[in-house]
Amino acid sequence: MNLYRLRQAVQQPPLNLGIMPCYQALRPRFHIHWVEQVDSTNRSLAAMMAAGAPAGTVLVASSQQAGRGQWGRQWQSPPGGVYLSLGLKPDLPAHRSPYLTLASAWGVATSLVNLGLPVQVKWPNDLVAAGKKLGGVLAETHLEGGRVQTVVIGLGLNGVNPVPENGISIQELIQPDAAPGPLNTVEDLAAIALYGLMQGYLHWLNLGDDAFLIDYHTRLANLGQSLTVEGKSAEVIGVAPSGNLRVRLSPPHNDTPAVKTLEIEPGKVTLGYNA
């Protein structure tokens, strides 16, 4: 990762970065900081935001020693991947905070789809391709008076780094005979990711929760997925306005009661990967 090349990459036309036509005029003012190595970009940027850093502050690292995913899980962060955090000051009611994760994952996935990659979102915070994990989002909020005053959105994206068995990288998804383009360098991938995060955030704010969920479902990899809930067979039917997963329980074989649906909070069920 090279800071000068990254700053050049974010100056590219949004079309080159996978941005939807309705946001082609998007020109975010990013305040980019880069470090060779850090324990966690989210943790370090949260401290910077608390000290007065403005909205749009970005921290990018070539590698992380203690990268984190949801629920405190470790995120392997070897050189060659994209590890960054973006700080925003949304001033939103706390009950809408789950959408910061949903919108971020959707925005990056949409940018990558627009650049020709078969990327989907795995509820609530993963990017997947070919049934394997390509990346993940971690949105951490600071609340005051029941409102989200600051959010740090962390993203880990597999670029040209080695990945575990259930993982996949951008390098593996690019066609070997494809012409050089915006997916070929870590700096370009970081620029795509930053614009993608902003695209998702603005799209959600512009549409509102309910309309955004319609678009979110078009990228959702889990629709129709079978799982077990409370010892019973169930099927994923979408995401509820609360941001929780919505599932439909299979009725017993011997009678036909009304269809029962449940909402499941993040962390209460494991959806797994297809690998």
N, C-alpha and C positions, 0 to 999 in steps of 0.2 A: 504494500500500500504506500502510495506517495501522495502527500498532501497537495502539492501543486497540481498533479494530474487529477486528483479528486475535485479540486476547485474548478478545473477546466471542464471536467465531465458534467458537473451540475449546470454549466452554462449551455449545454447542448439544447437544441430545440426539443420541447416536451414530446413531440411525435417520436423522436429517436429513443425516448425513455419509456415508451409504452403508455403514455397518458391518453385518456379518452378524448375524443374530439371536443366535447363540451368544456374541457379544462385545458385546452391548448394554450390559453393565455396565462396559465399558471406560472408565476415567477416568485416562488417563495424566497424570503430573505433568510438564508441559512447562515449561522455563525459557527463555522466548522473548526473543531479542534481534533487533533490527531495525536495518539500516543502509540509507541511500539507495542507496549504490553501494559495491561491493567488487570486488577482482580475482577472487576465487573464494570462495564460501561454504564449500566443503570445506576449502580451504587455511586460511582464517581460523578455522574451527571446530576444525580439528585442532590449531592452536596453543592455542586456549582449553582443549581437553581435556587437552593435555599440561601445561597450567598448573594443572590441578586442577578444571576444570568438571565438574559431576556428570552422570551419565547422564540423558538427557532434555533436555539443553541443545540449543536450536535457534537457528540463525542464518538470518534471512530478509533478502533484499536486493531492492530494487526493480529493480536491474539489476546485471549483472556485466561487468567489463571483460575478464576472462580466464576465463570459464566453460569447464569442461572436461567432455568425455564420455569414453568408453572409449578407451584407447590414445592419450590426449593430444589427441584431436580437439577442436577449438574448438566450444563450444556458444554460439550466438548468443543474447544475453540482453537484448533491448530491454525497456523498460518495458511493462507489461501482461501479462507472463508470471509464473509462480511459480518463484522460485529460492530454494531453502532447503536446509539440511543439518541432520541430526539425529544427535546423538552418543549412542552406547550403549556399555555395558560388558558384553559377553555372556559372557566367560570360556569360550570354546569351543575344541576342538581345531582346529588350522589347516586340516586337510583338509575341514572342514565350511564353510569360509569362502565358497565359491561360492554357497551357499544364501542368504547375506545379500543378494546381488544378486537371485537368483531370487525370494525371498520378498518383497522390497521391491516389485519390479515387479508381482508377482501381487497384492499387497495393495492397491496404488493402483488397478490395473485393476479389481479386484473391487468396490471402493467406487464407481468410476465406472459400472460395469455396473449396480450396484444402484440408481444414480440415473438409469438409463435411457439411458446412452450405450453405443454398440457398440464397446467398447475391448477389445483383446487385447494379449498380450505377444509381442514379437519377441525370440527368444533372442539374447543372454542378458539384455539390460538395457533394452530399449526398450518404450514404450507406443505402440500403433498403432491407427488407426481408418481405415476405408475404404482400407487399403493405404498410408497415409501416417503419418509420424512425428508423434505427439502429445507425447511426452515421453521422458525417459531417466533412468536411475538410475546413479550411480557410488558404489560402496561401497569405501572405502579403510580398510584395517585396520592396527592396530599390534600386532605380535606380541611376546610375551615367553615364553620357555621352550616354544616350539612351540604356544602357545595365543593365540587372539585375545582380547586384553584390552580393546581399544577399537576401535570402528568408527565412522567418519563416513559417513553415507549421504546423498549429495547427490541432489537431484531437480530437474530442469528440466521444467516443464510449460507448454505453450502455452495461454495464456488468451485475452486479447484483443489480443495482440501480433501484428505482422506475421510471417509465416512463409515459409520458402523453398518452392520448387516441390514438393519431396517432403514437405512438412510440412502439418499441419492443426492447427487450434486448437479449443479448447472452444467458442468463439464460433460457429464454423462448424458445430459438431455440435448446438447447441441449436436446437430448432424455433423459428422466429420468433414463432409465436403462443403459445408456452408461457408459463404463468404465472411470475412472478418466483419464484425458488427459490435453493437453495444453490450453484448453478452460475453465478450472475450477477455475483459480485464476486470480485476477486482475493483478498481476505481469506478468503472462504468456500472458494475453491479451495485456498488454503494449508491451511486447517483440514481439508478433506477429504483432502489429500495427507498431512498429518501422521498423522491417524488411520489412513489406509490403510497407511502404512509400519508403524505399530505392529500393525495387524491382520495383515499378512503375516508379520511377525516372530513374533508370538505363535502364529499358526496353525501355522507351521512347527515351532516349539519344542514345541507341544502334540501334533502328529501324528507328528513324527519325519520323517526324510528320505524314506523310501520312500512312506509314505502321503501326504506333502505333494506328491510328484511327480505322484501321480494327479490331485490338484486342479489342479496347475500345468498339466498337459496340457489341461485343459478350457478354458484361456485361451490356449493356444499357437497363434499365427497360422501357424507354419511347418510344422505337420503335413502331410505329403504333398507338400511343396514339392520341386521338382526342382532339382538343382544338379550341378555338375561337381566331382568329387574325384579327384585324381591322374590327371586326364585321362579319367576314366570317369564315365558318367552315374550319378546316385545320387538317392535320395529320403529326405527327412527322416522318421524314424519316431518321434522323441521325444527326450527328454533322459535321459541315463544317471544312475545314482546318484552318479557323480563330479561331476555338474553339466555335463559335456561334452555336445555335441550327438551324437545317435546317428543314423547314416544307413545305408541299405541300398544296396549297389552293385547295379546292374543286371547280370545275367549276360550273357556273350557270346552272340551269336545262334546260333553253330554248336554249342554244347554246353550242358549243363545242370548245372553244378556246384552244390554246396551254396550257399545264399544266404550272402553275406558281409556282415557289418555292421562298421562302424567307429565309433570315438569321435573326435570332432574338438574340440580345445580352442578356447576363445574366441580370436578374433583370427586363426585359421587359415583361415577361410572367410568370404566376404561373402554375406549372404543378400539384401541389397537391399530395395527397396520396389516396390510394384505400380504406383506413380504413373507 
